[in-house]
């Protein structure tokens, strides 16, 4: 984590300071904004400076130890939003939700980067909590969690639906955002999809994230006719297909 409160009552984000400035923080005590437990300031040479809990057992807001890749992706996205003058708060503790999104954009859009396994129950709980309190949320799948030849239960849960992009989800790697859209699952559970990529710092990031809800043309590669996607989803819902029924409530809210 990059954000903490010091013994002087000041809330700081390490991304706003250089290495030498952070060295001067060693003499201060640091605390988690959520659980108020003591934090350790780690300011080594190889890894990015960050704070760490001694244990996560008593912290409800943080549920996982973040990898270096997770830190890097969070930094890249934050810089992209800030470069374009969006209000971007890193690890802002939402008291009413008792949750800390990776990024909070313009006070209402939560960005969550998922680089490690997450239970469906926890995903559903966190997502519903955002939506019930009036926040939008976008989940980005890190490299180890991304689509391969089959959809995992978590990937399916993270899908949304729009008329323009069909069933879609977002991925992220060290170079770009990826929109995986027009996802089609055949009878053997193999998948076909279309991918659009957006290199970091190229174009307006909010416009990219809004793309599934903007009118645009699609040309799905492979043997799947993308114009049938909407029909497939509607039929799946009509016949109460479990695959689409579990997706439906979140797709409607997020659409």
ChimeraX attribute file (.defattr): number of C-alpha atoms within 10 A of each C-alpha:
attribute: neighborCount
match mode: 1-to-1
recipient: residues
	/A:1	23
	/A:2	20
	/A:3	21
	/A:4	26
	/A:5	20
	/A:6	18
	/A:7	11
	/A:8	9
	/A:9	10
	/A:10	9
	/A:11	14
	/A:12	14
	/A:13	16
	/A:14	20
	/A:15	17
	/A:16	9
	/A:17	12
	/A:18	10
	/A:19	14
	/A:20	9
	/A:21	11
	/A:22	17
	/A:23	15
	/A:24	9
	/A:25	13
	/A:26	13
	/A:27	8
	/A:28	11
	/A:29	15
	/A:30	26
	/A:31	22
	/A:32	23
	/A:33	20
	/A:34	19
	/A:35	14
	/A:36	13
	/A:37	15
	/A:38	19
	/A:39	20
	/A:40	15
	/A:41	23
	/A:42	15
	/A:43	18
	/A:44	11
	/A:45	8
	/A:46	6
	/A:47	12
	/A:48	17
	/A:49	20
	/A:50	21
	/A:51	21
	/A:52	19
	/A:53	18
	/A:54	10
	/A:55	11
	/A:56	15
	/A:57	9
	/A:58	12
	/A:59	16
	/A:60	12
	/A:61	19
	/A:62	19
	/A:63	13
	/A:64	11
	/A:65	13
	/A:66	14
	/A:67	11
	/A:68	12
	/A:69	15
	/A:70	19
	/A:71	18
	/A:72	15
	/A:73	20
	/A:74	21
	/A:75	17
	/A:76	16
	/A:77	22
	/A:78	21
	/A:79	17
	/A:80	19
	/A:81	20
	/A:82	14
	/A:83	12
	/A:84	13
	/A:85	10
	/A:86	16
	/A:87	14
	/A:88	21
	/A:89	20
	/A:90	22
	/A:91	21
	/A:92	19
	/A:93	19
	/A:94	15
	/A:95	11
	/A:96	8
	/A:97	13
	/A:98	15
	/A:99	19
	/A:100	21
	/A:101	22
	/A:102	25
	/A:103	23
	/A:104	24
	/A:105	21
	/A:106	13
	/A:107	14
	/A:108	13
	/A:109	17
	/A:110	24
	/A:111	21
	/A:112	18
	/A:113	22
	/A:114	20
	/A:115	20
	/A:116	15
	/A:117	10
	/A:118	13
	/A:119	10
	/A:120	15
	/A:121	10
	/A:122	11
	/A:123	15
	/A:124	15
	/A:125	11
	/A:126	16
	/A:127	21
	/A:128	17
	/A:129	16
	/A:130	20
	/A:131	14
	/A:132	11
	/A:133	11
	/A:134	11
	/A:135	15
	/A:136	18
	/A:137	20
	/A:138	17
	/A:139	18
	/A:140	22
	/A:141	24
	/A:142	20
	/A:143	15
	/A:144	11
	/A:145	18
	/A:146	19
	/A:147	17
	/A:148	9
	/A:149	9
	/A:150	14
	/A:151	16
	/A:152	13
	/A:153	12
	/A:154	17
	/A:155	17
	/A:156	19
	/A:157	20
	/A:158	22
	/A:159	21
	/A:160	24
	/A:161	24
	/A:162	19
	/A:163	15
	/A:164	19
	/A:165	26
	/A:166	25
	/A:167	23
	/A:168	24
	/A:169	26
	/A:170	23
	/A:171	21
	/A:172	25
	/A:173	20
	/A:174	14
	/A:175	13
	/A:176	17
	/A:177	22
	/A:178	20
	/A:179	23
	/A:180	23
	/A:181	26
	/A:182	30
	/A:183	23
	/A:184	22
	/A:185	17
	/A:186	10
	/A:187	7
	/A:188	7
	/A:189	11
	/A:190	12
	/A:191	17
	/A:192	20
	/A:193	20
	/A:194	18
	/A:195	15
	/A:196	11
	/A:197	14
	/A:198	17
	/A:199	14
	/A:200	18
	/A:201	16
	/A:202	10
	/A:203	12
	/A:204	14
	/A:205	19
	/A:206	12
	/A:207	11
	/A:208	17
	/A:209	16
	/A:210	9
	/A:211	15
	/A:212	23
	/A:213	15
	/A:214	14
	/A:215	10
	/A:216	9
	/A:217	8
	/A:218	13
	/A:219	11
	/A:220	17
	/A:221	12
	/A:222	10
	/A:223	7
	/A:224	18
	/A:225	12
	/A:226	23
	/A:227	15
	/A:228	12
	/A:229	19
	/A:230	18
	/A:231	11
	/A:232	16
	/A:233	19
	/A:234	12
	/A:235	13
	/A:236	15
	/A:237	17
	/A:238	11
	/A:239	10
	/A:240	12
	/A:241	12
	/A:242	11
	/A:243	15
	/A:244	20
	/A:245	15
	/A:246	15
	/A:247	18
	/A:248	18
	/A:249	12
	/A:250	19
	/A:251	18
	/A:252	11
	/A:253	12
	/A:254	16
	/A:255	11
